[in-house]
Amino acid sequence: MRRPRIFVNFAITVDGKVTTVALTPSRFTSSYDKRRLLEIRSLGDALLVGRNTVQTDNMSMGLPDEDLRIARLQRGQSEYPLRVLISNSGNLSTDLNVFNHHFSPIVIYSTTSMPEAVKAALQTKATLHLADGDRLRLSVVLSDLYETYRVRTLVCEGGPSLAKALAEIDAIDELFLTVAPLLFGGASAPGILGNPGTFLPSSRIYRLSSMNVESTECYLHYVADRR
Ligand SMILES: NC(=O)c1ccc[n+]([C@@H]2O[C@H](COP(=O)([O-])OP(=O)(O)OC[C@H]3O[C@@H](n4cnc5c(N)ncnc54)[C@H](OP(=O)(O)O)[C@@H]3O)[C@@H](O)[C@H]2O)c1
């Protein structure tokens, strides 16, 4: 099955955590990093996030910086990336910020477990793809994004559960990390692939493509090495 090229972007602390134990929003980096996040986001035909991230961070999934939108148009992309949400349960509230901004279409991949009332409400806000059963096959979702929506580059901003699912099927092609000068600690504070748990089926190997230091942070870019 063909799928888009997938970029994953995370901010991490020096001890490798992406959020506090309370799972509060991940706003612990500089304004430089926030611009970098938008620059990476602007590369994608679509932006993908998991249910908890769109809820806790209450993001609109937009592209506020006009220069980045102009550059997209010049590259032949849509002005804003397609916004893609994923959730097995389908428990998404239409009160979320993402549903109250109308700059680009929203596509939701979920299952027939989605409660009927939620389905009725979301249908007015987004295109729903509901698979039978209670679990999505991520590879099928990625293939559908490729075939139906012509997504060739997909940027994923987490969260960790979704990144782990991508890593399990070896679908993280490029990894962007911002290392912030903080220690969060906490055995139950997740890293980029979530809480300590099962190992991946096999190690995923990356090549360091670039490393920059700007003020207090380090910016790393890795590319999958599948030789
Ligand atoms: N530092 C950073 O850069 C960064 C980036 C992103 C997020 N975060 C933080 O991470 C925390 C959230 O972590 P999380 O791991 O819970 O977030 P998440 O991956 O966004 O959300 C997990 C939920 O998304 C859905 N999901 C994920 N993978 C799926 C798959 N393969 N198929 C179907 N549904 C899937 C499921 O929803 P259902 O339960 O509805 O089935 C799952 O429970 C937040 O505190 C957030 O602030 C930090």
The ligand as a Tripos MOL2 file, in Angstrom:
@<TRIPOS>MOLECULE
LIG
   48    52     1     0     0
SMALL
NO_CHARGES

@<TRIPOS>ATOM
      1 N1          6.0590   17.8700   23.3200 N.am      1 LIG1
      2 C1          5.4420   17.6780   22.1990 C.2       1 LIG1
      3 O1          5.9700   18.0070   21.1420 O.2       1 LIG1
      4 C2          4.0560   17.0460   22.1760 C.ar      1 LIG1
      5 C3          3.4460   16.7930   20.9560 C.ar      1 LIG1
      6 C4          2.1780   16.2260   20.9550 C.ar      1 LIG1
      7 C5          1.5570   15.9060   22.1510 C.ar      1 LIG1
      8 N2          2.1720   16.1620   23.3070 N.ar      1 LIG1
      9 C6          1.5080   15.8480   24.5790 C.3       1 LIG1
     10 O2          1.2050   14.4630   24.6210 O.3       1 LIG1
     11 C7          0.0620   14.2810   25.4440 C.3       1 LIG1
     12 C8         -0.9200   13.3710   24.7640 C.3       1 LIG1
     13 O3         -0.3260   12.1190   24.5960 O.3       1 LIG1
     14 P1         -1.1200   10.9130   23.8960 P.3       1 LIG1
     15 O4         -0.1340    9.8660   23.5470 O.co2     1 LIG1
     16 O5         -2.2810   10.5380   24.7200 O.co2     1 LIG1
     17 O6         -1.6370   11.6670   22.5890 O.3       1 LIG1
     18 P2         -2.2720   11.2770   21.1920 P.3       1 LIG1
     19 O7         -1.4410   10.2570   20.4890 O.co2     1 LIG1
     20 O8         -2.5110   12.5760   20.5180 O.co2     1 LIG1
     21 O9         -3.6840   10.6970   21.5480 O.3       1 LIG1
     22 C9         -3.9250    9.3460   21.8180 C.3       1 LIG1
     23 C10        -5.2790    9.0210   21.2790 C.3       1 LIG1
     24 O10        -5.3200    9.2830   19.8680 O.3       1 LIG1
     25 C11        -5.9690    8.2260   19.2040 C.3       1 LIG1
     26 N3         -4.9890    7.4550   18.4680 N.ar      1 LIG1
     27 C12        -3.6290    7.4980   18.5420 C.ar      1 LIG1
     28 N4         -3.0870    6.6110   17.6890 N.ar      1 LIG1
     29 C13        -4.1200    6.0030   17.0740 C.ar      1 LIG1
     30 C14        -4.2070    4.9810   16.0980 C.ar      1 LIG1
     31 N5         -3.1070    4.4120   15.5770 N.pl3     1 LIG1
     32 N6         -5.4230    4.5910   15.6940 N.ar      1 LIG1
     33 C15        -6.5290    5.1610   16.1960 C.ar      1 LIG1
     34 N7         -6.5330    6.1280   17.1340 N.ar      1 LIG1
     35 C16        -5.3300    6.5290   17.5570 C.ar      1 LIG1
     36 C17        -6.6190    7.3940   20.3080 C.3       1 LIG1
     37 O11        -7.8530    8.0420   20.5690 O.3       1 LIG1
     38 P3         -9.1160    7.3220   21.2500 P.3       1 LIG1
     39 O12        -8.7310    7.1050   22.6760 O.co2     1 LIG1
     40 O13       -10.2170    8.2900   21.0900 O.co2     1 LIG1
     41 O14        -9.3370    6.0460   20.5310 O.co2     1 LIG1
     42 C18        -5.6300    7.5660   21.4310 C.3       1 LIG1
     43 O15        -6.1600    7.2970   22.7250 O.3       1 LIG1
     44 C19        -0.5250   15.6560   25.7180 C.3       1 LIG1
     45 O16        -0.1770   16.0610   27.0190 O.3       1 LIG1
     46 C20         0.1780   16.5430   24.7220 C.3       1 LIG1
     47 O17         0.3250   17.8610   25.2090 O.3       1 LIG1
     48 C21         3.4220   16.7140   23.3560 C.ar      1 LIG1
@<TRIPOS>BOND
     1     1     2 1
     2     2     3 2
     3     2     4 1
     4     4     5 ar
     5     4    48 ar
     6     5     6 ar
     7     6     7 ar
     8     7     8 ar
     9     8     9 1
    10     8    48 ar
    11     9    10 1
    12     9    46 1
    13    10    11 1
    14    11    12 1
    15    11    44 1
    16    12    13 1
    17    13    14 1
    18    14    15 2
    19    14    16 1
    20    14    17 1
    21    17    18 1
    22    18    19 2
    23    18    20 1
    24    18    21 1
    25    21    22 1
    26    22    23 1
    27    23    24 1
    28    23    42 1
    29    24    25 1
    30    25    26 1
    31    25    36 1
    32    26    27 ar
    33    26    35 ar
    34    27    28 ar
    35    28    29 ar
    36    29    30 ar
    37    29    35 ar
    38    30    31 1
    39    30    32 ar
    40    32    33 ar
    41    33    34 ar
    42    34    35 ar
    43    36    37 1
    44    36    42 1
    45    37    38 1
    46    38    39 2
    47    38    40 1
    48    38    41 1
    49    42    43 1
    50    44    45 1
    51    44    46 1
    52    46    47 1
@<TRIPOS>SUBSTRUCTURE
     1 LIG1         1 GROUP 0 **** ****
